[in-house]
């Protein structure tokens, strides 16, 4: 699957996107796999309340299943105006 990072998430991880082979069943499982990789991922995902996730461009929850998902995007909450 393709994982996209936006705003400060991208800055902490250092790449805008990457292709990942994962056995994660849910978004939370994927985050746990990423955090175990190295400290920059741990820093990016330290506070999930400051993050949102979209699966195939649909806003989702962290307990959402990943079966069949092609794209996961992580980004901070957005404010509009």
Phi and psi in radians as a Rosetta constraint file:
Dihedral C 1 N 2 CA 2 C 2 CIRCULARHARMONIC -1.710 0.35
Dihedral N 2 CA 2 C 2 N 3 CIRCULARHARMONIC 2.310 0.35
Dihedral C 2 N 3 CA 3 C 3 CIRCULARHARMONIC -2.002 0.35
Dihedral N 3 CA 3 C 3 N 4 CIRCULARHARMONIC 2.189 0.35
Dihedral C 3 N 4 CA 4 C 4 CIRCULARHARMONIC -1.928 0.35
Dihedral N 4 CA 4 C 4 N 5 CIRCULARHARMONIC 2.483 0.35
Dihedral C 4 N 5 CA 5 C 5 CIRCULARHARMONIC -2.168 0.35
Dihedral N 5 CA 5 C 5 N 6 CIRCULARHARMONIC 2.342 0.35
Dihedral C 5 N 6 CA 6 C 6 CIRCULARHARMONIC -2.164 0.35
Dihedral N 6 CA 6 C 6 N 7 CIRCULARHARMONIC 2.702 0.35
Dihedral C 6 N 7 CA 7 C 7 CIRCULARHARMONIC 0.979 0.35
Dihedral N 7 CA 7 C 7 N 8 CIRCULARHARMONIC -2.320 0.35
Dihedral C 7 N 8 CA 8 C 8 CIRCULARHARMONIC -1.187 0.35
Dihedral N 8 CA 8 C 8 N 9 CIRCULARHARMONIC -0.371 0.35
Dihedral C 8 N 9 CA 9 C 9 CIRCULARHARMONIC -1.099 0.35
Dihedral N 9 CA 9 C 9 N 10 CIRCULARHARMONIC -0.809 0.35
Dihedral C 9 N 10 CA 10 C 10 CIRCULARHARMONIC -1.064 0.35
Dihedral N 10 CA 10 C 10 N 11 CIRCULARHARMONIC -0.721 0.35
Dihedral C 10 N 11 CA 11 C 11 CIRCULARHARMONIC -1.098 0.35
Dihedral N 11 CA 11 C 11 N 12 CIRCULARHARMONIC -0.718 0.35
Dihedral C 11 N 12 CA 12 C 12 CIRCULARHARMONIC -1.245 0.35
Dihedral N 12 CA 12 C 12 N 13 CIRCULARHARMONIC -0.656 0.35
Dihedral C 12 N 13 CA 13 C 13 CIRCULARHARMONIC -1.435 0.35
Dihedral N 13 CA 13 C 13 N 14 CIRCULARHARMONIC -0.595 0.35
Dihedral C 13 N 14 CA 14 C 14 CIRCULARHARMONIC 1.695 0.35
Dihedral N 14 CA 14 C 14 N 15 CIRCULARHARMONIC 0.010 0.35
Dihedral C 14 N 15 CA 15 C 15 CIRCULARHARMONIC -2.431 0.35
Dihedral N 15 CA 15 C 15 N 16 CIRCULARHARMONIC 2.600 0.35
Dihedral C 15 N 16 CA 16 C 16 CIRCULARHARMONIC -1.384 0.35
Dihedral N 16 CA 16 C 16 N 17 CIRCULARHARMONIC -0.464 0.35
Dihedral C 16 N 17 CA 17 C 17 CIRCULARHARMONIC -2.829 0.35
Dihedral N 17 CA 17 C 17 N 18 CIRCULARHARMONIC 2.831 0.35
Dihedral C 17 N 18 CA 18 C 18 CIRCULARHARMONIC -2.749 0.35
Dihedral N 18 CA 18 C 18 N 19 CIRCULARHARMONIC 2.664 0.35
Dihedral C 18 N 19 CA 19 C 19 CIRCULARHARMONIC -1.639 0.35
Dihedral N 19 CA 19 C 19 N 20 CIRCULARHARMONIC 2.249 0.35
Dihedral C 19 N 20 CA 20 C 20 CIRCULARHARMONIC -2.206 0.35
Dihedral N 20 CA 20 C 20 N 21 CIRCULARHARMONIC 2.333 0.35
Dihedral C 20 N 21 CA 21 C 21 CIRCULARHARMONIC -1.661 0.35
Dihedral N 21 CA 21 C 21 N 22 CIRCULARHARMONIC 2.125 0.35
Dihedral C 21 N 22 CA 22 C 22 CIRCULARHARMONIC -2.452 0.35
Dihedral N 22 CA 22 C 22 N 23 CIRCULARHARMONIC 2.598 0.35
Dihedral C 22 N 23 CA 23 C 23 CIRCULARHARMONIC -1.801 0.35
Dihedral N 23 CA 23 C 23 N 24 CIRCULARHARMONIC 0.199 0.35
Dihedral C 23 N 24 CA 24 C 24 CIRCULARHARMONIC -1.081 0.35
Dihedral N 24 CA 24 C 24 N 25 CIRCULARHARMONIC 2.377 0.35
Dihedral C 24 N 25 CA 25 C 25 CIRCULARHARMONIC -1.537 0.35
Dihedral N 25 CA 25 C 25 N 26 CIRCULARHARMONIC -0.520 0.35
Dihedral C 25 N 26 CA 26 C 26 CIRCULARHARMONIC -2.323 0.35
Dihedral N 26 CA 26 C 26 N 27 CIRCULARHARMONIC 2.976 0.35
Dihedral C 26 N 27 CA 27 C 27 CIRCULARHARMONIC -1.039 0.35
Dihedral N 27 CA 27 C 27 N 28 CIRCULARHARMONIC -0.748 0.35
Dihedral C 27 N 28 CA 28 C 28 CIRCULARHARMONIC -1.015 0.35
Dihedral N 28 CA 28 C 28 N 29 CIRCULARHARMONIC -0.700 0.35
Dihedral C 28 N 29 CA 29 C 29 CIRCULARHARMONIC -1.119 0.35
Dihedral N 29 CA 29 C 29 N 30 CIRCULARHARMONIC -0.707 0.35
Dihedral C 29 N 30 CA 30 C 30 CIRCULARHARMONIC -1.102 0.35
Dihedral N 30 CA 30 C 30 N 31 CIRCULARHARMONIC -0.758 0.35
Dihedral C 30 N 31 CA 31 C 31 CIRCULARHARMONIC -1.061 0.35
Dihedral N 31 CA 31 C 31 N 32 CIRCULARHARMONIC -0.731 0.35
Dihedral C 31 N 32 CA 32 C 32 CIRCULARHARMONIC -1.068 0.35
Dihedral N 32 CA 32 C 32 N 33 CIRCULARHARMONIC -0.728 0.35
Dihedral C 32 N 33 CA 33 C 33 CIRCULARHARMONIC -1.091 0.35
Dihedral N 33 CA 33 C 33 N 34 CIRCULARHARMONIC -0.766 0.35
Dihedral C 33 N 34 CA 34 C 34 CIRCULARHARMONIC -1.151 0.35
Dihedral N 34 CA 34 C 34 N 35 CIRCULARHARMONIC -0.769 0.35
Dihedral C 34 N 35 CA 35 C 35 CIRCULARHARMONIC -1.068 0.35
Dihedral N 35 CA 35 C 35 N 36 CIRCULARHARMONIC -0.533 0.35
Dihedral C 35 N 36 CA 36 C 36 CIRCULARHARMONIC -1.328 0.35
Dihedral N 36 CA 36 C 36 N 37 CIRCULARHARMONIC -0.239 0.35
Dihedral C 36 N 37 CA 37 C 37 CIRCULARHARMONIC -1.143 0.35
Dihedral N 37 CA 37 C 37 N 38 CIRCULARHARMONIC -0.961 0.35
Dihedral C 37 N 38 CA 38 C 38 CIRCULARHARMONIC -2.962 0.35
Dihedral N 38 CA 38 C 38 N 39 CIRCULARHARMONIC 2.921 0.35
Dihedral C 38 N 39 CA 39 C 39 CIRCULARHARMONIC -1.025 0.35
Dihedral N 39 CA 39 C 39 N 40 CIRCULARHARMONIC -0.559 0.35
Dihedral C 39 N 40 CA 40 C 40 CIRCULARHARMONIC -1.131 0.35
Dihedral N 40 CA 40 C 40 N 41 CIRCULARHARMONIC -0.589 0.35
Dihedral C 40 N 41 CA 41 C 41 CIRCULARHARMONIC -1.260 0.35
Dihedral N 41 CA 41 C 41 N 42 CIRCULARHARMONIC -0.702 0.35
Dihedral C 41 N 42 CA 42 C 42 CIRCULARHARMONIC -0.996 0.35
Dihedral N 42 CA 42 C 42 N 43 CIRCULARHARMONIC -0.754 0.35
Dihedral C 42 N 43 CA 43 C 43 CIRCULARHARMONIC -1.158 0.35
Dihedral N 43 CA 43 C 43 N 44 CIRCULARHARMONIC -0.728 0.35
Dihedral C 43 N 44 CA 44 C 44 CIRCULARHARMONIC -1.161 0.35
Dihedral N 44 CA 44 C 44 N 45 CIRCULARHARMONIC -0.593 0.35
Dihedral C 44 N 45 CA 45 C 45 CIRCULARHARMONIC -1.881 0.35
Dihedral N 45 CA 45 C 45 N 46 CIRCULARHARMONIC 0.358 0.35
Dihedral C 45 N 46 CA 46 C 46 CIRCULARHARMONIC -1.157 0.35
Dihedral N 46 CA 46 C 46 N 47 CIRCULARHARMONIC -0.607 0.35
Dihedral C 46 N 47 CA 47 C 47 CIRCULARHARMONIC -2.205 0.35
Dihedral N 47 CA 47 C 47 N 48 CIRCULARHARMONIC 1.615 0.35
Dihedral C 47 N 48 CA 48 C 48 CIRCULARHARMONIC -1.171 0.35
Dihedral N 48 CA 48 C 48 N 49 CIRCULARHARMONIC -0.336 0.35
Dihedral C 48 N 49 CA 49 C 49 CIRCULARHARMONIC -1.190 0.35
Dihedral N 49 CA 49 C 49 N 50 CIRCULARHARMONIC -0.290 0.35
Dihedral C 49 N 50 CA 50 C 50 CIRCULARHARMONIC -1.685 0.35
Dihedral N 50 CA 50 C 50 N 51 CIRCULARHARMONIC 0.207 0.35
Dihedral C 50 N 51 CA 51 C 51 CIRCULARHARMONIC -2.228 0.35
Dihedral N 51 CA 51 C 51 N 52 CIRCULARHARMONIC 2.705 0.35
Dihedral C 51 N 52 CA 52 C 52 CIRCULARHARMONIC -2.203 0.35
Dihedral N 52 CA 52 C 52 N 53 CIRCULARHARMONIC 2.804 0.35
Dihedral C 52 N 53 CA 53 C 53 CIRCULARHARMONIC -2.361 0.35
Dihedral N 53 CA 53 C 53 N 54 CIRCULARHARMONIC 2.500 0.35
Dihedral C 53 N 54 CA 54 C 54 CIRCULARHARMONIC -2.191 0.35
Dihedral N 54 CA 54 C 54 N 55 CIRCULARHARMONIC 2.384 0.35
Dihedral C 54 N 55 CA 55 C 55 CIRCULARHARMONIC -1.953 0.35
Dihedral N 55 CA 55 C 55 N 56 CIRCULARHARMONIC 2.129 0.35
Dihedral C 55 N 56 CA 56 C 56 CIRCULARHARMONIC 0.823 0.35
Dihedral N 56 CA 56 C 56 N 57 CIRCULARHARMONIC 0.803 0.35
Dihedral C 56 N 57 CA 57 C 57 CIRCULARHARMONIC 1.165 0.35
Dihedral N 57 CA 57 C 57 N 58 CIRCULARHARMONIC 0.394 0.35
Dihedral C 57 N 58 CA 58 C 58 CIRCULARHARMONIC -2.076 0.35
Dihedral N 58 CA 58 C 58 N 59 CIRCULARHARMONIC 2.192 0.35
Dihedral C 58 N 59 CA 59 C 59 CIRCULARHARMONIC -0.972 0.35
Dihedral N 59 CA 59 C 59 N 60 CIRCULARHARMONIC 2.297 0.35
Dihedral C 59 N 60 CA 60 C 60 CIRCULARHARMONIC -2.364 0.35
Dihedral N 60 CA 60 C 60 N 61 CIRCULARHARMONIC 3.125 0.35
Dihedral C 60 N 61 CA 61 C 61 CIRCULARHARMONIC -1.821 0.35
Dihedral N 61 CA 61 C 61 N 62 CIRCULARHARMONIC 2.830 0.35
Dihedral C 61 N 62 CA 62 C 62 CIRCULARHARMONIC -1.252 0.35
Dihedral N 62 CA 62 C 62 N 63 CIRCULARHARMONIC -0.314 0.35
Dihedral C 62 N 63 CA 63 C 63 CIRCULARHARMONIC -1.643 0.35
Dihedral N 63 CA 63 C 63 N 64 CIRCULARHARMONIC 0.145 0.35
Dihedral C 63 N 64 CA 64 C 64 CIRCULARHARMONIC -1.187 0.35
Dihedral N 64 CA 64 C 64 N 65 CIRCULARHARMONIC 2.484 0.35
Dihedral C 64 N 65 CA 65 C 65 CIRCULARHARMONIC -1.253 0.35
Dihedral N 65 CA 65 C 65 N 66 CIRCULARHARMONIC 2.630 0.35
Dihedral C 65 N 66 CA 66 C 66 CIRCULARHARMONIC -1.766 0.35
Dihedral N 66 CA 66 C 66 N 67 CIRCULARHARMONIC -0.007 0.35
Dihedral C 66 N 67 CA 67 C 67 CIRCULARHARMONIC -0.991 0.35
Dihedral N 67 CA 67 C 67 N 68 CIRCULARHARMONIC 2.149 0.35
Dihedral C 67 N 68 CA 68 C 68 CIRCULARHARMONIC 1.403 0.35
Dihedral N 68 CA 68 C 68 N 69 CIRCULARHARMONIC -0.047 0.35
Dihedral C 68 N 69 CA 69 C 69 CIRCULARHARMONIC -1.323 0.35
Dihedral N 69 CA 69 C 69 N 70 CIRCULARHARMONIC 2.339 0.35
Dihedral C 69 N 70 CA 70 C 70 CIRCULARHARMONIC -1.762 0.35
Dihedral N 70 CA 70 C 70 N 71 CIRCULARHARMONIC -0.463 0.35
Dihedral C 70 N 71 CA 71 C 71 CIRCULARHARMONIC -2.437 0.35
Dihedral N 71 CA 71 C 71 N 72 CIRCULARHARMONIC 2.296 0.35
Dihedral C 71 N 72 CA 72 C 72 CIRCULARHARMONIC -2.110 0.35
Dihedral N 72 CA 72 C 72 N 73 CIRCULARHARMONIC 2.238 0.35
Dihedral C 72 N 73 CA 73 C 73 CIRCULARHARMONIC -2.126 0.35
Dihedral N 73 CA 73 C 73 N 74 CIRCULARHARMONIC 2.325 0.35
Dihedral C 73 N 74 CA 74 C 74 CIRCULARHARMONIC -1.980 0.35
Dihedral N 74 CA 74 C 74 N 75 CIRCULARHARMONIC 2.360 0.35
Dihedral C 74 N 75 CA 75 C 75 CIRCULARHARMONIC -2.775 0.35
Dihedral N 75 CA 75 C 75 N 76 CIRCULARHARMONIC 2.753 0.35
Dihedral C 75 N 76 CA 76 C 76 CIRCULARHARMONIC -1.310 0.35
Dihedral N 76 CA 76 C 76 N 77 CIRCULARHARMONIC 2.805 0.35
Dihedral C 76 N 77 CA 77 C 77 CIRCULARHARMONIC -1.015 0.35
Dihedral N 77 CA 77 C 77 N 78 CIRCULARHARMONIC 2.523 0.35
Dihedral C 77 N 78 CA 78 C 78 CIRCULARHARMONIC -1.863 0.35
Dihedral N 78 CA 78 C 78 N 79 CIRCULARHARMONIC 2.502 0.35
Dihedral C 78 N 79 CA 79 C 79 CIRCULARHARMONIC -1.951 0.35
Dihedral N 79 CA 79 C 79 N 80 CIRCULARHARMONIC 2.556 0.35
Dihedral C 79 N 80 CA 80 C 80 CIRCULARHARMONIC -1.979 0.35
Dihedral N 80 CA 80 C 80 N 81 CIRCULARHARMONIC 2.990 0.35
